[in-house]
Amino acid sequence: MAKKKKSIELSEKNIEFTIEKISYKVIRFYPSAMTLDVMVSNENGVKIGVQTIPFAHATKDVKKLIKPN
């Protein structure tokens, strides 16, 4: 049976990226599912909430910072 990897807490690294006027702040990374928990804010800075997005949807510079290997 495969070993399940634990989540990696990234909130203290302050990793942020923007896609189509929506800002995402990375909270944690789940290597087993290759997903990110992110805090979502609109262009006015109003927090929308926490969402889970696929790791592949993050920008290239964010992927280099997280390094899932």
N, C-alpha and C positions, 0 to 999 in steps of 0.2 A: 504494500500500500504506500502511496506517495506521501511524503511528509508535507504538511501544510505550513507554508511560510507565514510568519506573523506580519502584521501591518507595520509600516515604517512611519513614525510621526515626523511630519515636515513643517508644522506650523511655526516653529521657532526660526526656520530659515527664511521666512517671508518671501516665498516664491510666488510671484504674481504674473499673469499674462492677460492680454485683452484680445477678444475675438468679436468682431462686428459690434463695437461699442459696449460690450458686456465684459466686465472685469471678473477674473477668477483668481482666488487666493487659495493655494494648495494647502490642505490640512493634513492629509495622510495618503499613503500609497499602499495598495494591496497587491503584492507581487504574485500571489497565487491566482488572482482574478484579472490582473493587469488593469486595475481601475484606480481612479483618484477620487477622494472626497474633496470637494472644493466649496468655498464660500462664494456665492454669486452676488455681484452688485451691478446695477445699471449705470448708465453714463453720468447720472447725477450723484452717484455715491450711495444711493439707497440700497440697503442690503435686501436681496430677494430671498435668500435662504441657502441651505446646504444641499448640494446635489452630488451624485456619483456620476462621473463621466469616464469613458474609456481612456486609457493612457494614450492611445493613438490620436486622440483629438487634441492633445496638448501641442504647443508649438515646439519647434526643433530645439530652441535654446533651453526650454524647460526640461525636455527629455534628456539633454546633456547633463543638466544639474542633478537629476534624479538617478540616472543610470540603473536600470532595473536588473542588470546582470548580477 
